[in-house]
Amino acid sequence: MASASSTSARSLFADSKMRLADRVQVNVNNVASLARHIIKGSKSSEIIMHSARNFALQEHALDNSEANLKKLQLLHIHFGYQYDSIMRSAQQIEEVKEQVRAMQR
């Protein structure tokens, strides 16, 4: 009878040991899964931060482009004024040439 109870005890001990090993394995797998999720989450945060920084840089670039376009519009207007002035001067030169010819006759 003693051998039957010791065999039973050994069997229970072996079963307990196997269940404990299974639980440890499940916990290790759960920790690994948690670590993967944390790493993935931290990478997501980095990606979001990188995207936000790039967005802010693009906004600054757009503001600079808008300012440059306004400057170009002003330059276009001033070039128009200069063109008109040059055309008037050219017309006046022709008139002066005609007056000089008239004086030379």
N, CA, C and O atoms as CSV, one atom per row, in Angstrom:
chain,resi,resn,atom,element,x,y,z
A,1,MET,N,N,0.807,-1.171,0.000
A,1,MET,CA,C,0.000,0.000,0.000
A,1,MET,C,C,0.861,1.249,0.000
A,1,MET,O,O,0.499,2.279,-0.569
A,2,ALA,N,N,1.989,1.136,0.640
A,2,ALA,CA,C,2.870,2.290,0.692
A,2,ALA,C,C,3.385,2.610,-0.683
A,2,ALA,O,O,3.587,3.773,-1.030
A,3,SER,N,N,3.596,1.573,-1.470
A,3,SER,CA,C,4.105,1.825,-2.817
A,3,SER,C,C,3.017,2.435,-3.701
A,3,SER,O,O,3.327,3.221,-4.597
A,4,ALA,N,N,1.768,2.095,-3.469
A,4,ALA,CA,C,0.672,2.667,-4.246
A,4,ALA,C,C,0.515,4.142,-3.934
A,4,ALA,O,O,0.300,4.948,-4.839
A,5,SER,N,N,0.621,4.505,-2.666
A,5,SER,CA,C,0.478,5.914,-2.317
A,5,SER,C,C,1.696,6.715,-2.766
A,5,SER,O,O,1.548,7.875,-3.150
A,6,SER,N,N,2.894,6.135,-2.732
A,6,SER,CA,C,4.071,6.863,-3.188
A,6,SER,C,C,4.033,7.030,-4.709
A,6,SER,O,O,4.465,8.057,-5.234
A,7,THR,N,N,3.516,6.022,-5.413
A,7,THR,CA,C,3.362,6.140,-6.863
A,7,THR,C,C,2.344,7.221,-7.188
A,7,THR,O,O,2.527,8.009,-8.116
A,8,SER,N,N,1.272,7.244,-6.411
A,8,SER,CA,C,0.233,8.251,-6.597
A,8,SER,C,C,0.787,9.645,-6.301
A,8,SER,O,O,0.496,10.601,-7.020
A,9,ALA,N,N,1.582,9.752,-5.244
A,9,ALA,CA,C,2.171,11.028,-4.878
A,9,ALA,C,C,3.144,11.494,-5.968
A,9,ALA,O,O,3.169,12.671,-6.327
A,10,ARG,N,N,3.942,10.558,-6.486
A,10,ARG,CA,C,4.870,10.899,-7.556
A,10,ARG,C,C,4.108,11.350,-8.797
A,10,ARG,O,O,4.513,12.295,-9.475
A,11,SER,N,N,3.030,10.685,-9.080
A,11,SER,CA,C,2.202,11.035,-10.232
A,11,SER,C,C,1.609,12.434,-10.060
A,11,SER,O,O,1.606,13.233,-10.996
A,12,LEU,N,N,1.104,12.724,-8.848
A,12,LEU,CA,C,0.557,14.054,-8.575
A,12,LEU,C,C,1.653,15.120,-8.666
A,12,LEU,O,O,1.432,16.207,-9.200
A,13,PHE,N,N,2.833,14.793,-8.139
A,13,PHE,CA,C,3.942,15.728,-8.187
A,13,PHE,C,C,4.349,16.001,-9.644
A,13,PHE,O,O,4.589,17.147,-10.023
A,14,ALA,N,N,4.421,14.947,-10.444
A,14,ALA,CA,C,4.786,15.094,-11.855
A,14,ALA,C,C,3.726,15.920,-12.596
A,14,ALA,O,O,4.053,16.769,-13.425
A,15,ASP,N,N,2.441,15.654,-12.280
A,15,ASP,CA,C,1.360,16.433,-12.914
A,15,ASP,C,C,1.446,17.904,-12.513
A,15,ASP,O,O,1.298,18.798,-13.347
A,16,SER,N,N,1.686,18.138,-11.233
A,16,SER,CA,C,1.800,19.515,-10.750
A,16,SER,C,C,2.984,20.212,-11.400
A,16,SER,O,O,2.905,21.379,-11.785
A,17,LYS,N,N,4.083,19.472,-11.515
A,17,LYS,CA,C,5.287,20.024,-12.123
A,17,LYS,C,C,5.034,20.376,-13.592
A,17,LYS,O,O,5.490,21.417,-14.065
A,18,MET,N,N,4.313,19.521,-14.311
A,18,MET,CA,C,4.004,19.782,-15.719
A,18,MET,C,C,3.047,20.962,-15.864
A,18,MET,O,O,3.209,21.796,-16.755
A,19,ARG,N,N,2.036,21.028,-14.969
A,19,ARG,CA,C,1.106,22.166,-15.020
A,19,ARG,C,C,1.832,23.470,-14.718
A,19,ARG,O,O,1.576,24.493,-15.353
A,20,LEU,N,N,2.742,23.428,-13.741
A,20,LEU,CA,C,3.527,24.617,-13.410
A,20,LEU,C,C,4.388,25.033,-14.600
A,20,LEU,O,O,4.474,26.219,-14.917
A,21,ALA,N,N,5.022,24.073,-15.256
A,21,ALA,CA,C,5.851,24.369,-16.432
A,21,ALA,C,C,4.993,24.965,-17.545
A,21,ALA,O,O,5.419,25.899,-18.225
A,22,ASP,N,N,3.788,24.431,-17.732
A,22,ASP,CA,C,2.875,24.978,-18.746
A,22,ASP,C,C,2.482,26.410,-18.407
A,22,ASP,O,O,2.442,27.273,-19.283
A,23,ARG,N,N,2.189,26.659,-17.126
A,23,ARG,CA,C,1.803,28.017,-16.709
A,23,ARG,C,C,2.961,28.994,-16.894
A,23,ARG,O,O,2.767,30.132,-17.322
A,24,VAL,N,N,4.169,28.534,-16.563
A,24,VAL,CA,C,5.353,29.380,-16.750
A,24,VAL,C,C,5.522,29.703,-18.238
A,24,VAL,O,O,5.812,30.842,-18.606
A,25,GLN,N,N,5.339,28.692,-19.082
A,25,GLN,CA,C,5.467,28.896,-20.529
A,25,GLN,C,C,4.431,29.892,-21.034
A,25,GLN,O,O,4.747,30.762,-21.846
A,26,VAL,N,N,3.191,29.766,-20.553
A,26,VAL,CA,C,2.126,30.698,-20.939
A,26,VAL,C,C,2.478,32.107,-20.477
A,26,VAL,O,O,2.297,33.063,-21.230
A,27,ASN,N,N,2.979,32.250,-19.251
A,27,ASN,CA,C,3.358,33.569,-18.747
A,27,ASN,C,C,4.505,34.179,-19.541
A,27,ASN,O,O,4.499,35.377,-19.821
A,28,VAL,N,N,5.491,33.361,-19.906
A,28,VAL,CA,C,6.608,33.852,-20.715
A,28,VAL,C,C,6.091,34.328,-22.072
A,28,VAL,O,O,6.498,35.380,-22.564
A,29,ASN,N,N,5.194,33.549,-22.668
A,29,ASN,CA,C,4.613,33.949,-23.952
A,29,ASN,C,C,3.824,35.251,-23.815
A,29,ASN,O,O,3.883,36.114,-24.691
A,30,ASN,N,N,3.082,35.387,-22.709
A,30,ASN,CA,C,2.307,36.608,-22.481
A,30,ASN,C,C,3.223,37.824,-22.294
A,30,ASN,O,O,2.934,38.909,-22.799
A,31,VAL,N,N,4.321,37.634,-21.568
A,31,VAL,CA,C,5.279,38.730,-21.385
A,31,VAL,C,C,5.896,39.113,-22.728
A,31,VAL,O,O,6.055,40.299,-23.018
A,32,ALA,N,N,6.241,38.129,-23.542
A,32,ALA,CA,C,6.805,38.415,-24.863
A,32,ALA,C,C,5.795,39.171,-25.717
A,32,ALA,O,O,6.154,40.123,-26.409
A,33,SER,N,N,4.552,38.756,-25.671
A,33,SER,CA,C,3.502,39.442,-26.428
A,33,SER,C,C,3.336,40.876,-25.939
A,33,SER,O,O,3.199,41.800,-26.741
A,34,LEU,N,N,3.349,41.056,-24.625
A,34,LEU,CA,C,3.242,42.393,-24.048
A,34,LEU,C,C,4.416,43.264,-24.489
A,34,LEU,O,O,4.235,44.432,-24.836
A,35,ALA,N,N,5.609,42.697,-24.473
A,35,ALA,CA,C,6.797,43.453,-24.896
A,35,ALA,C,C,6.674,43.861,-26.365
A,35,ALA,O,O,7.024,44.986,-26.722
A,36,ARG,N,N,6.184,42.963,-27.215
A,36,ARG,CA,C,5.989,43.302,-28.629
A,36,ARG,C,C,4.984,44.441,-28.778
A,36,ARG,O,O,5.191,45.352,-29.579
A,37,HIS,N,N,3.905,44.391,-28.012
A,37,HIS,CA,C,2.890,45.446,-28.083
A,37,HIS,C,C,3.452,46.778,-27.594
A,37,HIS,O,O,3.154,47.824,-28.170
A,38,ILE,N,N,4.258,46.747,-26.543
A,38,ILE,CA,C,4.855,47.982,-26.025
A,38,ILE,C,C,5.803,48.573,-27.058
A,38,ILE,O,O,5.793,49.780,-27.304
A,39,ILE,N,N,6.620,47.720,-27.658
A,39,ILE,CA,C,7.561,48.190,-28.682
A,39,ILE,C,C,6.796,48.754,-29.868
A,39,ILE,O,O,7.147,49.812,-30.391
A,40,LYS,N,N,5.756,48.054,-30.291
A,40,LYS,CA,C,4.948,48.524,-31.411
A,40,LYS,C,C,4.298,49.855,-31.058
A,40,LYS,O,O,4.231,50.757,-31.893
A,41,GLY,N,N,3.817,49.979,-29.818
A,41,GLY,CA,C,3.205,51.225,-29.367
A,41,GLY,C,C,4.202,52.358,-29.325
A,41,GLY,O,O,3.875,53.482,-29.705
A,42,SER,N,N,5.417,52.084,-28.869
A,42,SER,CA,C,6.427,53.144,-28.807
A,42,SER,C,C,6.833,53.560,-30.216
A,42,SER,O,O,7.104,54.737,-30.454
A,43,LYS,N,N,6.880,52.622,-31.149
A,43,LYS,CA,C,7.193,52.974,-32.530
A,43,LYS,C,C,6.068,53.803,-33.130
A,43,LYS,O,O,6.321,54.723,-33.907
A,44,SER,N,N,4.822,53.482,-32.774
A,44,SER,CA,C,3.698,54.270,-33.268
A,44,SER,C,C,3.807,55.699,-32.769
A,44,SER,O,O,3.542,56.644,-33.511
A,45,SER,N,N,4.192,55.853,-31.533
A,45,SER,CA,C,4.360,57.197,-30.967
A,45,SER,C,C,5.466,57.942,-31.704
A,45,SER,O,O,5.326,59.127,-32.007
A,46,GLU,N,N,6.559,57.252,-31.992
A,46,GLU,CA,C,7.658,57.879,-32.723
A,46,GLU,C,C,7.207,58.299,-34.118
A,46,GLU,O,O,7.552,59.381,-34.593
A,47,ILE,N,N,6.438,57.438,-34.765
A,47,ILE,CA,C,5.947,57.747,-36.109
A,47,ILE,C,C,5.034,58.961,-36.067
A,47,ILE,O,O,5.116,59.834,-36.931
A,48,ILE,N,N,4.166,59.019,-35.066
A,48,ILE,CA,C,3.253,60.158,-34.933
A,48,ILE,C,C,4.046,61.437,-34.680
A,48,ILE,O,O,3.752,62.476,-35.270
A,49,MET,N,N,5.042,61.367,-33.810
A,49,MET,CA,C,5.868,62.545,-33.534
A,49,MET,C,C,6.614,63.000,-34.793
A,49,MET,O,O,6.695,64.195,-35.077
A,50,HIS,N,N,7.154,62.039,-35.540
A,50,HIS,CA,C,7.861,62.359,-36.776
A,50,HIS,C,C,6.910,63.013,-37.774
A,50,HIS,O,O,7.268,63.994,-38.426
A,51,SER,N,N,5.705,62.473,-37.893
A,51,SER,CA,C,4.715,63.034,-38.812
A,51,SER,C,C,4.312,64.437,-38.387
A,51,SER,O,O,4.177,65.323,-39.232
A,52,ALA,N,N,4.120,64.651,-37.101
A,52,ALA,CA,C,3.748,65.981,-36.611
A,52,ALA,C,C,4.859,66.991,-36.884
A,52,ALA,O,O,4.590,68.128,-37.272
A,53,ARG,N,N,6.111,66.572,-36.678
A,53,ARG,CA,C,7.238,67.468,-36.941
A,53,ARG,C,C,7.306,67.812,-38.427
A,53,ARG,O,O,7.516,68.970,-38.788
A,54,ASN,N,N,7.129,66.809,-39.291
A,54,ASN,CA,C,7.148,67.061,-40.731
A,54,ASN,C,C,6.001,67.970,-41.147
A,54,ASN,O,O,6.164,68.833,-42.008
A,55,PHE,N,N,4.838,67.769,-40.528
A,55,PHE,CA,C,3.687,68.624,-40.831
A,55,PHE,C,C,3.987,70.067,-40.455
A,55,PHE,O,O,3.677,70.989,-41.209
A,56,ALA,N,N,4.589,70.257,-39.290
A,56,ALA,CA,C,4.941,71.617,-38.850
A,56,ALA,C,C,5.953,72.237,-39.808
A,56,ALA,O,O,5.856,73.422,-40.128
A,57,LEU,N,N,6.917,71.452,-40.264
A,57,LEU,CA,C,7.900,71.970,-41.217
A,57,LEU,C,C,7.232,72.344,-42.534
A,57,LEU,O,O,7.580,73.359,-43.138
A,58,GLN,N,N,6.281,71.536,-42.982
A,58,GLN,CA,C,5.562,71.832,-44.218
A,58,GLN,C,C,4.748,73.109,-44.071
A,58,GLN,O,O,4.663,73.910,-45.003
A,59,GLU,N,N,4.150,73.296,-42.898
A,59,GLU,CA,C,3.369,74.507,-42.658
A,59,GLU,C,C,4.270,75.734,-42.758
A,59,GLU,O,O,3.883,76.750,-43.336
A,60,HIS,N,N,5.462,75.638,-42.199
A,60,HIS,CA,C,6.431,76.743,-42.275
A,60,HIS,C,C,6.831,76.986,-43.731
A,60,HIS,O,O,6.925,78.133,-44.168
A,61,ALA,N,N,7.062,75.924,-44.469
A,61,ALA,CA,C,7.431,76.056,-45.882
A,61,ALA,C,C,6.298,76.704,-46.679
A,61,ALA,O,O,6.545,77.529,-47.559
A,62,LEU,N,N,5.069,76.331,-46.369
A,62,LEU,CA,C,3.930,76.947,-47.055
A,62,LEU,C,C,3.832,78.433,-46.737
A,62,LEU,O,O,3.541,79.239,-47.621
A,63,ASP,N,N,4.071,78.800,-45.489
A,63,ASP,CA,C,4.052,80.215,-45.114
A,63,ASP,C,C,5.135,80.990,-45.880
A,63,ASP,O,O,4.891,82.093,-46.369
A,64,ASN,N,N,6.321,80.403,-45.975
A,64,ASN,CA,C,7.405,81.046,-46.732
A,64,ASN,C,C,7.037,81.169,-48.206
A,64,ASN,O,O,7.300,82.199,-48.828
A,65,SER,N,N,6.432,80.127,-48.768
A,65,SER,CA,C,6.029,80.167,-50.178
A,65,SER,C,C,4.983,81.249,-50.410
A,65,SER,O,O,5.030,81.963,-51.412
A,66,GLU,N,N,4.050,81.366,-49.488
A,66,GLU,CA,C,3.019,82.404,-49.619
A,66,GLU,C,C,3.661,83.795,-49.586
A,66,GLU,O,O,3.313,84.666,-50.384
A,67,ALA,N,N,4.596,83.994,-48.660
A,67,ALA,CA,C,5.292,85.284,-48.572
A,67,ALA,C,C,6.066,85.562,-49.856
A,67,ALA,O,O,6.067,86.691,-50.346
A,68,ASN,N,N,6.723,84.542,-50.405
A,68,ASN,CA,C,7.471,84.709,-51.652
A,68,ASN,C,C,6.544,85.045,-52.818
A,68,ASN,O,O,6.897,85.852,-53.678
A,69,LEU,N,N,5.372,84.435,-52.852
A,69,LEU,CA,C,4.412,84.745,-53.916
A,69,LEU,C,C,3.938,86.190,-53.827
A,69,LEU,O,O,3.783,86.858,-54.850
A,70,LYS,N,N,3.711,86.666,-52.631
A,70,LYS,CA,C,3.307,88.070,-52.460
A,70,LYS,C,C,4.412,89.001,-52.935
A,70,LYS,O,O,4.135,90.021,-53.567
A,71,LYS,N,N,5.664,88.659,-52.637
A,71,LYS,CA,C,6.791,89.472,-53.101
A,71,LYS,C,C,6.871,89.454,-54.627
A,71,LYS,O,O,7.134,90.476,-55.261
A,72,LEU,N,N,6.637,88.262,-55.209
A,72,LEU,CA,C,6.668,88.162,-56.671
A,72,LEU,C,C,5.549,88.987,-57.303
A,72,LEU,O,O,5.753,89.595,-58.354
A,73,GLN,N,N,4.376,89.016,-56.681
A,73,GLN,CA,C,3.287,89.835,-57.197
A,73,GLN,C,C,3.675,91.311,-57.181
A,73,GLN,O,O,3.412,92.041,-58.137
A,74,LEU,N,N,4.306,91.746,-56.085
A,74,LEU,CA,C,4.759,93.142,-56.017
A,74,LEU,C,C,5.813,93.434,-57.083
A,74,LEU,O,O,5.791,94.490,-57.716
A,75,LEU,N,N,6.733,92.494,-57.274
A,75,LEU,CA,C,7.750,92.684,-58.315
A,75,LEU,C,C,7.102,92.787,-59.690
A,75,LEU,O,O,7.502,93.616,-60.506
A,76,HIS,N,N,6.116,91.961,-59.943
A,76,HIS,CA,C,5.409,91.986,-61.231
A,76,HIS,C,C,4.764,93.362,-61.447
A,76,HIS,O,O,4.850,93.934,-62.534
A,77,ILE,N,N,4.131,93.873,-60.416
A,77,ILE,CA,C,3.504,95.197,-60.516
A,77,ILE,C,C,4.556,96.269,-60.789
A,77,ILE,O,O,4.363,97.131,-61.646
A,78,HIS,N,N,5.670,96.214,-60.057
A,78,HIS,CA,C,6.724,97.223,-60.243
A,78,HIS,C,C,7.387,97.101,-61.610
A,78,HIS,O,O,7.738,98.111,-62.220
A,79,PHE,N,N,7.561,95.869,-62.096
A,79,PHE,CA,C,8.100,95.707,-63.448
A,79,PHE,C,C,7.138,96.289,-64.475
A,79,PHE,O,O,7.564,96.858,-65.480
A,80,GLY,N,N,5.851,96.147,-64.223
A,80,GLY,CA,C,4.861,96.759,-65.112
A,80,GLY,C,C,5.001,98.272,-65.133
A,80,GLY,O,O,4.940,98.889,-66.197
A,81,TYR,N,N,5.190,98.876,-63.956
A,81,TYR,CA,C,5.393,100.326,-63.876
A,81,TYR,C,C,6.661,100.731,-64.630
A,81,TYR,O,O,6.667,101.723,-65.359
A,82,GLN,N,N,7.735,99.957,-64.451
A,82,GLN,CA,C,8.995,100.267,-65.118
A,82,GLN,C,C,8.857,100.120,-66.638
A,82,GLN,O,O,9.399,100.924,-67.398
A,83,TYR,N,N,8.133,99.094,-67.069
A,83,TYR,CA,C,7.913,98.893,-68.503
A,83,TYR,C,C,7.164,100.082,-69.086
A,83,TYR,O,O,7.530,100.604,-70.139
A,84,ASP,N,N,6.109,100.507,-68.391
A,84,ASP,CA,C,5.342,101.667,-68.860
A,84,ASP,C,C,6.234,102.909,-68.935
A,84,ASP,O,O,6.163,103.676,-69.895
A,85,SER,N,N,7.065,103.098,-67.923
A,85,SER,CA,C,7.973,104.243,-67.899
A,85,SER,C,C,8.976,104.170,-69.051
A,85,SER,O,O,9.251,105.180,-69.699
A,86,ILE,N,N,9.513,103.002,-69.303
A,86,ILE,CA,C,10.466,102.825,-70.404
A,86,ILE,C,C,9.787,103.100,-71.736
A,86,ILE,O,O,10.370,103.745,-72.608
A,87,MET,N,N,8.561,102.618,-71.902
A,87,MET,CA,C,7.840,102.843,-73.148
A,87,MET,C,C,7.573,104.341,-73.355
A,87,MET,O,O,7.704,104.844,-74.471
A,88,ARG,N,N,7.198,105.056,-72.281
A,88,ARG,CA,C,6.990,106.508,-72.387
A,88,ARG,C,C,8.294,107.203,-72.757
A,88,ARG,O,O,8.315,108.105,-73.594
A,89,SER,N,N,9.384,106.770,-72.118
A,89,SER,CA,C,10.699,107.369,-72.424
A,89,SER,C,C,11.081,107.105,-73.873
A,89,SER,O,O,11.601,107.996,-74.544
A,90,ALA,N,N,10.834,105.912,-74.360
A,90,ALA,CA,C,11.151,105.582,-75.754
A,90,ALA,C,C,10.323,106.446,-76.696
A,90,ALA,O,O,10.820,106.928,-77.714
A,91,GLN,N,N,9.073,106.633,-76.351
A,91,GLN,CA,C,8.213,107.490,-77.172
A,91,GLN,C,C,8.737,108.924,-77.156
A,91,GLN,O,O,8.762,109.594,-78.189
A,92,GLN,N,N,9.149,109.384,-76.000
A,92,GLN,CA,C,9.683,110.742,-75.899
A,92,GLN,C,C,10.991,110.882,-76.676
A,92,GLN,O,O,11.257,111.933,-77.261
A,93,ILE,N,N,11.808,109.825,-76.684
A,93,ILE,CA,C,13.058,109.855,-77.452
A,93,ILE,C,C,12.738,110.050,-78.928
A,93,ILE,O,O,13.387,110.845,-79.608
A,94,GLU,N,N,11.738,109.324,-79.421
A,94,GLU,CA,C,11.344,109.464,-80.828
A,94,GLU,C,C,10.878,110.895,-81.101
A,94,GLU,O,O,11.207,111.478,-82.135
A,95,GLU,N,N,10.109,111.453,-80.163
A,95,GLU,CA,C,9.632,112.824,-80.347
A,95,GLU,C,C,10.792,113.811,-80.353
A,95,GLU,O,O,10.805,114.760,-81.138
A,96,VAL,N,N,11.779,113.581,-79.465
A,96,VAL,CA,C,12.947,114.458,-79.409
A,96,VAL,C,C,13.756,114.341,-80.694
A,96,VAL,O,O,14.260,115.342,-81.204
A,97,LYS,N,N,13.883,113.127,-81.220
A,97,LYS,CA,C,14.617,112.925,-82.482
A,97,LYS,C,C,13.945,113.717,-83.605
A,97,LYS,O,O,14.616,114.354,-84.417
A,98,GLU,N,N,12.627,113.666,-83.639
A,98,GLU,CA,C,11.906,114.396,-84.676
A,98,GLU,C,C,12.117,115.907,-84.517
A,98,GLU,O,O,12.248,116.638,-85.499
A,99,GLN,N,N,12.146,116.354,-83.262
A,99,GLN,CA,C,12.378,117.792,-83.033
A,99,GLN,C,C,13.794,118.189,-83.460
A,99,GLN,O,O,13.998,119.269,-84.013
A,100,VAL,N,N,14.760,117.321,-83.203
A,100,VAL,CA,C,16.151,117.607,-83.594
A,100,VAL,C,C,16.242,117.662,-85.106
A,100,VAL,O,O,16.903,118.550,-85.643
A,101,ARG,N,N,15.606,116.749,-85.803
A,101,ARG,CA,C,15.624,116.734,-87.272
A,101,ARG,C,C,14.987,118.029,-87.805
A,101,ARG,O,O,15.470,118.646,-88.755
A,102,ALA,N,N,13.900,118.402,-87.158
A,102,ALA,CA,C,13.216,119.615,-87.605
A,102,ALA,C,C,14.111,120.827,-87.419
A,102,ALA,O,O,14.097,121.738,-88.248
A,103,MET,N,N,14.890,120.853,-86.344
A,103,MET,CA,C,15.780,121.981,-86.070
A,103,MET,C,C,16.939,121.999,-87.074
A,103,MET,O,O,17.412,123.066,-87.465
A,104,GLN,N,N,17.392,120.805,-87.487
A,104,GLN,CA,C,18.528,120.711,-88.393
A,104,GLN,C,C,18.163,121.143,-89.798
A,104,GLN,O,O,19.079,121.409,-90.576
A,105,ARG,N,N,16.929,121.233,-90.179
A,105,ARG,CA,C,16.534,121.617,-91.529
A,105,ARG,C,C,16.578,123.049,-91.718
A,105,ARG,O,O,16.272,123.537,-92.807
